[in-house]
Amino acid sequence: MRRAKPKTESLLQAPRLSAGYLPEPLLEFADGRHHVDPKTGISRFGPKSWKPGNRHPASIRTGFIGTAQSIAKAGEWIDAASLGVKGDIERPEFPGFRGDRGFFCDLELSSDWNAPLFASEITELQDMKPARRRFEKALELLDAKLELLSRKDRPPEYVVVALPDDLLAECKTVEYSDAEFGKIRRNLRRALKSIAMKYRLPTQILLEKTADGRSEDYPSDIAWDFFTALYFKAGGLPWGPVGLTPGSCYLGIGFYRPLRCEDSRLQSSLVQAFDEHGDGLVLRGQDFLWDGKKEGSRSPHLTEEQSAWVVDRTLTRYRDEMGQMPQRVVIHKSSRFWPAELAGFRQVLEERNLRYDLVALAPDSTFRLFPVNQYPPLRGTRFTVGELDYIYTTGFLADTQQFHANHVPSAVRVADHIGRDTSRETLLREILILSKMNWNSSLLGGLMPITLNFAGRVGEILREIPADREPLTNFKFYI
């Protein structure tokens, strides 16, 4: 009698799949009014901080650095755009930046707040060789102009750096080899931010092609981005989040390589912290050695001691800056949490009796959703593959019926979640809300939450700040 062969179970099983949708988060504007879109909200209601006794700047002393011609062009463009800029069927008009419209704020302009670059200084700079010396001379020149403005009896509160295009092109970036530290790359904009911090002056580079109308970007889009960032850098709050968990502090941990280091493996950590109202601060972490080949990972990871130090110092500075200790801490990181990191984070958080959620998230195009219609996936679409959660923070905007990109959107993957009391849906909703907190732009949302969105650019600025100088914590100096 022939025995039947036993049935064997397949070693490969289809992963569990599910999908859902999170509605577009609201934003808060003046008088507690709500809307999903920053541009529409400001146009209808005004910026969030526009009310008596709040942080709204009724006027902003605005200074300029540049040649006589570039300063004149920049001033003319700002004056014209502040009256308002027409839009089209796809791009909302910019309502203006005056006391009676738009952001309800006036710009104070005076030649006393201008620091001109003289012809002799420009000629000397352009004649310099090699590129490294020309770059360093440009920084010395900008440093001197910023110091001059900072010493005024009434210094400007915001400085427009209006460099001529040809001069900016010659000094925008530099790459050179250093006998002690090897190859070094530097960027003028990031180095300028570092210098301006010494004088507590927020800055913005205004391109000459923008001022004279040669930019290919749409005029109302340029005005929206420029004046939204200006308002925030001058102390105002364009909009605020709606729906973040009360009493929560959101931390983003990233890494950057110092400008000059004797060992190519040296890394530093940085932390960006935001409260439930959208106020943020930036902190510089500790230096440490990271050998990716030896450790088996290209992404740096903290030791237990470093993790504990980062969270303890951040919470202390958060309490000092914000005036209170949070009840809950959410840590966003772009790589998975290693056991030593978890131990260090937990040690401090549990000693302080704080609720916490540790979340690893990063863009991922391994899995994509393809709708049956011609449109990309909706922003806010979430789906699960096995134990991994994904959410589309970019995509087709259901509320505005628009798609603001030229590529197929990728989802953000949530690979780790260490915590007890917070649902995955709450964590995904918070990520979606925090993706709308970019005050350097007036776009409805971005790919990553604000906790991680600027990690690379903030790190590039921190690397320009010497180790013996404490960087400013206010987020406005980094955008």
Residue pairs with C-beta under 8 A, 6 or more apart in sequence:
15 385
15 386
16 384
16 385
16 386
17 383
17 384
17 385
18 383
18 384
19 369
19 381
19 382
19 383
19 384
20 381
20 382
20 383
21 378
21 380
21 381
21 382
22 380
22 381
22 382
22 391
22 425
22 428
22 429
22 432
23 380
24 36
24 379
24 380
24 397
24 398
24 399
24 444
25 36
25 241
25 242
25 243
25 429
25 432
25 433
25 436
26 34
26 35
26 36
26 242
26 243
27 34
27 35
27 36
27 37
27 38
27 41
27 239
27 240
27 241
27 242
27 436
28 34
28 48
28 239
28 240
28 241
28 242
29 35
29 41
29 42
29 44
29 45
29 46
29 47
29 48
29 239
30 45
30 46
30 47
30 48
30 49
30 50
30 51
31 45
31 51
33 41
33 44
33 45
34 41
34 242
35 41
35 44
35 45
36 399
36 400
36 444
37 399
37 400
37 444
38 228
38 238
38 239
38 436
38 442
38 443
38 444
39 92
39 224
39 442
40 92
41 239
42 95
42 102
42 103
42 228
42 238
42 239
42 442
43 92
43 93
43 95
43 102
46 102
46 103
46 104
47 56
47 103
47 104
47 231
47 236
47 237
47 238
47 239
48 237
48 238
48 239
48 240
49 55
49 56
49 236
49 237
50 56
50 103
50 104
50 236
55 235
55 236
55 237
56 104
56 105
56 236
57 105
57 157
57 231
57 234
57 235
57 236
58 99
58 104
58 105
58 106
59 99
59 105
59 106
59 107
59 108
60 105
60 106
60 107
60 108
60 157
60 158
60 230
60 234
61 108
61 110
61 113
61 154
61 155
61 156
61 157
61 158
62 78
62 107
62 108
62 109
62 113
62 156
62 157
62 158
62 159
62 160
63 113
63 114
63 115
63 149
63 155
63 156
63 158
63 159
63 160
63 201
64 71
64 74
64 75
64 113
64 114
64 115
64 159
64 160
64 161
64 162
65 71
65 114
65 115
65 116
65 117
65 142
65 145
65 146
65 149
65 159
65 160
65 161
65 162
65 163
66 74
66 116
66 117
66 160
66 161
66 162
66 163
66 164
67 116
67 117
67 119
67 122
67 162
67 164
68 116
69 164
70 162
70 163
70 164
70 208
70 211
71 114
71 116
71 162
73 162
73 208
73 211
73 212
74 160
74 162
74 206
74 211
75 109
76 211
77 206
77 210
77 211
77 212
78 107
78 109
78 160
78 206
79 109
81 94
81 97
81 219
81 222
81 223
81 226
81 227
82 96
82 97
82 98
82 102
82 107
82 227
83 96
83 98
84 93
84 94
84 95
84 96
84 101
84 102
85 93
85 94
85 219
85 220
85 222
85 223
86 93
86 219
86 220
87 93
87 94
87 218
87 220
88 218
88 220
90 402
91 218
91 220
91 221
92 220
92 224
93 220
94 102
94 220
94 223
94 224
94 227
95 101
95 102
96 102
96 103
97 103
97 105
97 107
97 227
97 230
97 231
98 104
98 105
98 106
99 105
99 106
102 227
103 227
103 231
103 236
103 238
105 231
105 234
105 236
112 152
113 149
113 152
113 155
113 156
115 145
115 146
115 148
115 149
117 141
117 145
117 163
121 141
122 167
124 137
125 134
125 137
125 138
125 141
125 167
125 170
125 171
126 134
126 167
126 170
128 134
128 137
130 176
131 174
131 176
132 174
132 176
134 170
134 171
134 174
135 171
135 174
135 186
135 188
138 167
138 171
138 188
139 188
139 191
139 192
139 195
142 161
142 192
142 195
143 195
143 198
146 159
146 195
146 196
146 198
146 199
146 201
146 203
147 198
147 199
149 155
149 156
149 159
149 199
149 201
150 199
150 200
150 201
155 201
156 201
157 202
157 234
157 235
158 201
158 202
158 203
158 204
158 230
158 233
158 234
159 196
159 201
159 202
159 203
159 204
160 203
160 204
160 205
160 206
161 192
161 203
161 204
161 205
161 206
162 205
162 206
162 208
162 211
163 171
163 205
163 208
164 208
165 207
165 208
165 209
168 188
168 205
168 207
168 208
171 188
172 187
172 188
172 189
173 185
173 186
173 187
173 188
174 185
174 186
175 183
175 184
175 185
175 186
176 183
176 184
177 183
177 184
178 184
178 260
180 260
180 262
181 260
181 261
181 262
182 264
184 259
184 260
186 259
186 464
187 460
189 205
190 457
190 460
190 461
190 463
190 464
191 464
192 203
192 205
193 203
193 461
193 464
193 477
193 478
194 461
194 464
194 465
196 202
196 203
196 477
197 465
197 471
197 472
197 477
198 469
200 472
200 477
202 233
202 234
202 476
202 477
204 226
204 229
204 230
204 233
206 226
207 215
209 215
210 217
210 222
213 219
215 222
224 442
225 440
225 441
225 442
228 238
228 439
228 440
228 441
228 442
229 439
229 440
229 441
229 479
231 238
231 439
232 238
232 439
232 440
232 476
232 479
233 476
233 479
235 476
237 278
237 279
237 439
238 439
238 442
239 278
239 436
240 277
240 278
241 276
241 277
241 278
241 433
241 434
241 436
241 437
242 433
243 429
243 430
243 433
244 250
244 276
244 430
244 433
244 434
245 276
245 328
245 422
245 426
245 430
246 276
246 327
247 276
247 326
247 327
247 328
248 275
248 276
248 326
248 327
248 328
248 329
248 330
248 430
249 273
249 274
249 275
249 315
249 318
249 326
249 328
249 329
249 330
250 273
250 274
250 275
250 330
250 332
250 430
250 434
250 449
250 451
251 271
251 272
251 273
251 311
251 314
251 329
251 330
251 331
251 332
251 451
252 271
252 272
252 273
252 331
252 332
252 333
252 449
252 450
252 451
252 452
252 455
253 269
253 270
253 271
253 285
253 302
253 310
253 331
253 332
253 333
254 269
254 270
254 272
254 334
254 452
254 455
254 456
254 458
254 459
255 267
255 268
255 269
255 270
255 290
255 299
255 300
255 459
256 267
256 268
256 270
256 455
256 456
256 458
256 459
256 460
256 462
256 463
257 266
257 267
257 268
257 463
258 266
258 268
258 287
258 463
258 467
259 463
259 464
261 287
263 289
265 289
265 290
265 291
265 292
266 287
266 288
266 289
266 290
267 287
267 288
267 289
267 290
267 300
268 284
268 285
268 286
268 287
268 288
268 459
268 462
268 463
269 284
269 285
269 286
269 288
269 300
269 302
269 306
269 310
270 282
270 283
270 284
270 285
270 455
270 458
270 459
270 462
271 282
271 283
271 285
271 310
271 314
272 280
272 281
272 282
272 283
272 450
272 451
272 452
272 454
272 455
272 458
272 475
273 280
273 281
273 282
273 283
273 314
273 317
273 318
274 280
274 434
274 437
274 450
274 451
275 318
275 322
275 326
278 437
279 322
279 475
280 450
280 475
281 317
281 318
281 321
281 473
281 474
281 475
282 458
282 462
282 471
282 472
282 473
282 474
282 475
282 478
283 313
283 314
283 317
283 473
284 462
284 465
284 470
284 471
285 306
285 309
285 310
285 313
286 306
286 309
286 310
287 467
288 300
288 302
288 303
288 306
290 300
290 301
292 298
292 300
295 301
297 335
299 334
299 335
301 335
301 338
301 340
301 341
302 310
302 340
302 341
302 344
303 340
303 341
303 344
304 340
304 341
304 343
304 344
304 347
305 344
306 344
307 340
307 341
307 342
307 343
307 344
307 345
308 344
308 345
308 347
308 348
309 344
310 344
311 329
311 331
311 344
311 345
311 348
311 349
312 348
315 325
315 326
315 329
315 348
315 352
317 473
318 325
318 326
319 325
321 473
325 352
325 354
326 354
327 354
327 355
328 354
328 355
328 356
328 357
329 349
329 354
329 355
329 356
329 357
330 356
330 357
330 358
330 359
330 427
330 430
331 345
331 356
331 357
331 358
331 359
332 359
332 361
332 449
332 451
332 452
333 358
333 359
333 360
333 361
334 360
334 361
334 362
334 452
334 455
335 360
335 362
336 360
336 415
336 416
337 345
337 358
337 360
337 416
337 418
342 358
342 418
345 356
345 358
346 356
349 356
355 419
355 420
355 421
355 422
356 418
356 419
357 417
357 418
357 419
357 422
357 427
358 416
358 417
358 418
358 419
359 414
359 416
359 417
359 419
359 427
359 431
360 414
360 415
360 416
360 417
361 412
361 413
361 414
361 415
361 431
361 448
361 449
361 452
362 412
362 413
362 415
363 410
363 411
363 412
363 413
363 447
363 448
364 390
364 410
364 411
364 412
364 413
365 410
365 411
366 413
367 383
367 385
367 390
367 411
368 377
368 408
368 410
368 411
369 377
369 381
369 383
369 392
369 411
370 377
371 377
375 396
375 403
376 395
376 396
376 403
376 405
376 408
376 409
377 392
377 395
377 396
377 409
377 411
378 392
378 395
378 396
378 397
378 398
379 392
379 393
379 394
379 395
379 396
379 397
379 398
379 409
379 432
379 444
379 445
380 391
380 392
380 395
380 398
380 432
381 391
381 392
381 395
381 411
382 389
382 390
382 391
382 392
382 425
382 428
383 389
383 390
383 411
384 390
388 413
388 414
388 415
389 413
389 414
389 424
389 428
390 411
390 412
390 413
390 414
391 411
391 412
391 414
391 428
391 431
391 432
392 409
392 411
392 412
393 411
393 412
393 431
393 432
393 435
393 445
393 446
393 447
393 448
393 449
394 404
394 405
394 409
394 410
394 445
394 446
394 447
395 403
395 409
396 402
396 403
397 403
397 404
397 444
400 444
404 443
404 444
410 447
412 431
412 447
412 448
414 424
414 427
414 428
414 431
417 424
417 427
430 449
431 449
432 445
434 449
434 450
434 451
435 445
435 446
435 447
435 448
435 449
435 450
435 453
436 444
436 445
436 446
437 449
437 450
438 446
438 450
438 453
438 454
439 479
440 454
440 479
446 453
447 453
454 478
454 479
457 478
457 479
458 478
461 471
461 478
462 471
465 471
